Amino acid sequence: MSASLFGQLAPQGGGGNAILSLRRATRAGEEARATERIAREPQLQRSMDQFRRAVERAPDARAALRDPRVMSVIATALGMPDAANQSGLAQRALLSDPKNQDAIVNRLSDRRWKAAAETLKLAERGIAALRDPAVQARLAEGLSRARWRDNLEAEAPGLGDAVLFRERAGNARNAIDVLGDPILRRVVTGALGLPEQIAVQSVEAQSRAVTTRLDVAKLQDPREVNRLAERYLMNRASAAQPATGVNLFI
């Protein structure tokens, strides 16, 4: 039997192995060592070289955001890889001012766009922001972290999500914050056993589904966050196992 979970011993294999992998991935210095190694990979360096050349040639930020090489780096590095092909939305969202409450970036349900706009500051600085070595260094670091997360997902389904959840969960103050971040949404709904189909319901109904099962204030407690992350991994592993007629997770 493996390490303790919720006061009981976690089963060998499946979720138990994923939990051990989570604990290993979150040990002090583990991320830094992994991302430093990934940063030296030729493919990552080529991506950043292409990004730099593209933004140097672009006449303005809007033109830069139309370039797939630029959008690929921005979307991946800022934790929204599914947005790499959403150039039109990126132009409207990232060029709007997040300090303006009426800006489109503040009206999007996906809170990642606002975080990206606040990081890049394109509304204030325009193309100069994308040419800034400090911004480029942050994007390169983000690419390394994204690759590390992909490697974790390959090691165990949900492992990359669980690591990021532990980092981001404390930013959620209510159910809307949870639902507006794909990582928080996947981990919380997965840990609580909520079906994916709730996504077709109204935001109010989804919020009730979360808050009736979880006191969102508990996401400020690292121990509760860790318990949810581990439960999510257990549920992912359980769902991936072939049916045997025996439920190991009752």
Buried (B, 14 or more C-beta within 10 A) or exposed (E): EBEEBEEEEBBEEBBBBBBBBBEEBBEEEBBEEBBEEBBEEEEBEEBBEBBBEBBEEBEEBBBBBBBEBBBBBBBBBBBBBEBBEBBEBBBBBBBBBBEEEEBBBBEBEBBBBBBBBEBBBBBEBBBEBBBBEEBBEBBBEBBBBBBBBBBBBEBBBBBBBBBBBBEBBEBBEBBBBBBBBBBBBBBBBBBBEBEEEBEEEEEEEBBBBBEEEBEBEEBEEEEBBBBBBBBBBBBBBBEEEEEEEEEBEE
